[in-house]
Amino acid sequence: MDSHDIMIALRGQALNTYDLDDFREVVRINIDRAYTLADVKRPELPVIYEQLVKEVEDKLWRSYGYLTSQELALVCEAGVAGELGRQTKPTAAAIFSWLAAYYGSDIRKEAVRDIRRRSNAEVKQDGPSGEDLERANWLATVRAIGYLWEEYRMEGRIREDHEDGWVAHCAFDGLAERGLVKLSAEDWESARREARSLYRQQQGIRAVGSLIGVDAPESKVKRLLVPVVFRKAVEDGVDIGAIIGEEIERFKNAS
């Protein structure tokens, strides 16, 4: 797996833009392929294998829906090849670790930066591929907002297993672009304090002296603020789900 492979994969279709049945089929195909590439037999009991597939589907839908199906194929290939950690046998835990390693890799970050630079140039020149990428990014954003809104509405929170970066960049920034972020300076400062505390715990920073100059990534702050934005919307009688639904409907009618 190299940056060229990733750049090609990034231009594919985001997982959360598939119909649910198609999404599940894409995930199953790639898990089956991972077992084939690893030359490992699938669990003999069908119920065990089905549970593995279901866990991976849930994780991908909740936390990695912005990845493309081609990226998922790369992850499975690189995972069984040992490029994403020591775990090479396909299990739910192994695939979760592959996804995290891939998403956090420098090579993917650089590929994303490169493709954004190129797509921006294409948009300026009215290039069709740039427009297509913008539409795919837009659709991934609104679906992410809608998904998290429904999760908050049903559970009163967003789950802990969502990636900070996905929530921050795909949901919070999308809410801000739509003028739906109504936060005070106190809200921001409270989130920054909590983010710093969580980040230091995660990094194993305990000594008081070592806290100086250590701050949490902005993505972690934004992640903590998403449920605050949702709570304020509920208090103000704003139905974010309806707003997003109307936006998607206009998109469908225009297509």
C-alpha positions in Angstrom: 0.0 0.0 0.0 1.4 3.3 -1.0 0.2 6.9 -1.4 -0.8 6.3 -5.0 -3.0 3.4 -4.0 -4.6 5.5 -1.3 -5.2 8.5 -3.6 -7.0 6.3 -6.1 -9.1 4.7 -3.3 -10.0 8.1 -1.9 -11.9 8.9 -5.1 -14.2 6.0 -4.6 -17.7 5.9 -3.1 -18.0 6.6 0.7 -19.4 3.7 2.6 -22.2 5.8 4.2 -23.5 6.9 0.7 -24.5 3.3 -0.1 -27.9 1.9 0.6 -27.8 -0.2 3.7 -28.1 -3.5 2.0 -25.3 -2.6 -0.5 -23.2 -1.3 2.4 -23.5 -4.7 4.1 -22.7 -6.5 1.0 -19.5 -4.4 0.4 -18.4 -5.1 4.0 -19.0 -8.9 3.7 -17.2 -9.1 0.4 -14.1 -7.5 1.9 -14.1 -9.6 5.1 -14.5 -12.8 3.0 -11.6 -11.5 0.9 -9.4 -10.9 4.0 -9.8 -14.5 5.0 -8.9 -15.6 1.5 -5.8 -13.4 1.4 -4.7 -14.5 4.8 -5.3 -18.2 3.9 -7.3 -18.6 7.0 -10.5 -20.6 7.3 -13.6 -18.8 8.4 -15.1 -19.8 11.8 -16.8 -23.1 11.4 -20.0 -22.0 13.3 -21.9 -19.6 11.0 -23.3 -17.7 14.0 -19.7 -16.8 15.0 -18.8 -15.5 11.6 -22.1 -13.6 11.3 -21.4 -11.9 14.6 -18.0 -10.9 13.4 -19.4 -9.4 10.2 -22.2 -7.6 12.2 -19.6 -6.0 14.6 -17.5 -4.8 11.7 -20.6 -3.4 9.9 -21.7 -1.5 13.0 -18.2 -0.1 13.6 -17.8 1.0 10.0 -21.3 2.6 9.9 -20.9 4.4 13.1 -17.2 5.5 13.0 -15.8 5.1 9.5 -18.6 5.7 7.1 -16.6 8.4 5.4 -14.1 5.9 4.2 -14.6 4.6 0.7 -15.2 0.9 -0.3 -11.9 1.0 -2.1 -10.2 2.2 1.1 -11.8 -0.7 3.0 -10.3 -3.1 0.4 -6.9 -1.5 1.0 -7.2 -1.9 4.7 -8.0 -5.6 4.5 -5.1 -6.2 2.1 -2.6 -4.2 4.2 -4.0 -5.7 7.4 -3.4 -9.4 6.4 0.0 -8.4 5.0 1.1 -7.0 8.4 1.4 -3.4 7.2 -1.1 -2.2 9.8 0.2 -4.0 12.9 1.1 -7.4 14.2 -2.4 -8.8 14.0 -2.8 -10.4 10.6 -5.6 -13.0 11.2 -9.0 -11.4 10.4 -11.0 -11.0 13.6 -13.3 -8.1 14.6 -10.6 -6.8 17.0 -7.9 -7.1 14.3 -10.0 -5.2 11.7 -10.8 -2.5 14.2 -7.1 -2.1 14.8 -6.3 -2.0 11.1 -8.9 0.7 10.5 -7.5 2.8 13.3 -3.9 2.3 12.1 -4.9 3.2 8.5 -6.9 6.2 9.4 -4.1 7.6 11.7 -1.3 6.8 9.3 0.9 9.6 7.9 0.6 8.2 4.4 -3.2 8.5 4.4 -3.0 12.0 5.8 -0.6 13.1 3.1 -2.7 11.5 0.4 -5.8 13.3 1.7 -4.0 16.6 1.6 -2.7 15.9 -1.9 -6.1 15.0 -3.3 -7.7 18.0 -1.7 -5.1 20.3 -3.3 -5.8 18.7 -6.7 -9.6 18.7 -6.3 -9.5 22.4 -5.3 -7.6 23.1 -8.5 -10.2 21.1 -10.5 -13.1 22.9 -8.9 -11.5 26.3 -9.9 -11.3 25.0 -13.5 -14.9 23.6 -13.4 -13.4 20.1 -13.6 -16.1 17.4 -13.3 -14.0 15.1 -11.0 -13.6 18.0 -8.5 -17.4 18.6 -8.6 -18.1 14.9 -8.0 -15.7 14.8 -5.0 -17.4 17.9 -3.6 -20.8 16.2 -3.9 -19.5 13.0 -2.3 -18.0 15.0 0.6 -21.2 17.0 1.0 -23.3 13.8 1.1 -21.0 12.1 3.6 -21.3 15.2 5.8 -25.0 15.5 5.9 -25.4 11.8 6.5 -22.9 12.0 9.4 -24.9 14.8 11.0 -28.2 13.0 10.5 -26.8 9.8 11.9 -25.4 11.4 15.1 -28.5 13.5 15.5 -30.7 10.3 15.5 -28.3 8.7 17.9 -28.4 11.6 20.3 -32.2 11.8 20.0 -32.6 8.1 20.9 -29.9 7.8 23.5 -29.3 11.4 24.8 -25.6 11.2 23.8 -23.3 10.2 21.0 -21.4 6.9 21.6 -17.8 6.8 22.8 -16.5 4.7 19.9 -16.8 7.3 17.2 -13.5 8.7 16.0 -12.8 12.2 17.2 -11.7 13.3 13.7 -14.8 12.0 12.0 -17.2 13.7 14.5 -15.2 17.0 14.4 -14.6 17.4 10.7 -17.6 15.6 9.2 -20.3 16.6 11.8 -19.3 19.6 13.8 -17.8 21.5 10.9 -20.8 20.6 8.8 -23.2 21.9 11.6 -21.1 25.1 11.7 -21.4 25.6 8.0 -25.1 25.4 8.3 -25.3 28.0 11.1 -26.4 25.4 13.6 -23.6 25.8 16.1 -24.8 28.2 18.9 -22.1 28.1 21.5 -21.0 30.5 24.2 -17.4 31.2 25.2 -18.1 29.2 28.4 -19.2 26.2 26.3 -15.9 26.3 24.4 -13.8 26.7 27.5 -15.6 23.9 29.3 -15.1 21.5 26.4 -11.4 22.5 26.2 -10.9 21.7 29.9 -12.6 18.3 29.5 -10.7 17.5 26.3 -7.4 18.4 28.0 -8.2 16.1 30.9 -9.3 13.2 28.7 -6.3 13.6 26.4 -3.8 13.6 29.3 -5.4 10.5 30.7 -5.2 8.8 27.3 -1.6 9.8 26.9 -0.7 8.6 30.4 0.3 12.1 31.6 -0.2 12.2 35.4 2.6 14.3 36.9 1.5 17.9 37.5 4.7 19.3 36.1 4.2 17.4 32.8 0.9 19.1 32.2 2.6 22.3 31.1 2.2 23.0 27.4 0.1 19.8 26.8 -3.2 20.5 25.1 -5.8 18.4 23.4 -6.3 18.3 19.7 -9.1 20.6 18.5 -10.9 17.6 17.0 -11.4 16.3 20.5 -12.8 19.6 21.7 -15.3 19.7 18.8 -16.3 16.1 19.4 -17.3 17.0 23.0 -19.2 20.0 21.7 -21.4 18.1 19.2 -23.9 16.8 21.9 -23.9 20.3 23.4 -24.9 21.7 20.0 -27.6 19.0 19.8 -28.9 19.8 23.4 -29.2 23.5 22.6 -31.0 22.7 19.4 -33.5 20.6 21.3 -33.9 23.4 23.9 -34.5 25.9 21.1 -37.0 23.6 19.3 -34.7 23.2 16.3 -35.1 19.8 14.5 -31.7 19.2 13.0 -32.9 15.9 11.5 -35.6 17.7 9.6 -33.1 20.3 8.3 -30.8 17.6 7.1 -33.6 15.6 5.6 -34.8 18.6 3.5 -31.2 19.2 2.3 -30.9 15.6 1.2 -34.3 15.8 -0.5 -33.2 18.9 -2.5 -30.1 17.0 -3.5 -32.2 14.1 -4.8 -34.5 16.3 -6.7 -31.6 18.2 -8.3 -29.8 15.0 -9.3 
